[in-house]
Amino acid sequence: MGEIVIYDDGQISLELSIEDKTLWLDTNDIALIFDVNRPAIVKHIGNIYKSGELDKESTCSILEQVTKDGKKRKKIITILI
């Protein structure tokens, strides 16, 4: 991924990944932006992929992160269009 930018407006704080003028966020961050629960975002993204409106290969990526306790975990991120 490209540049990491921290966004904080006093109410929402997000860590955004920007690559080629494209924002990449995980489903938790997208849910926070739209003030809904994560399952709603997952459902809608799944329906978008099923309908063929967007291609999963070009709009979804797996990013490996190291947590505060030193463990590695995979984080699925999606383009915010």
Secondary structure as UniProt FT lines:
FT   STRAND          3..8
FT   STRAND          13..19
FT   TURN            20..21
FT   STRAND          22..26
FT   HELIX           27..34
FT   HELIX           38..51
FT   HELIX           56..59
FT   STRAND          60..66
FT   TURN            68..69
FT   STRAND          72..79
//
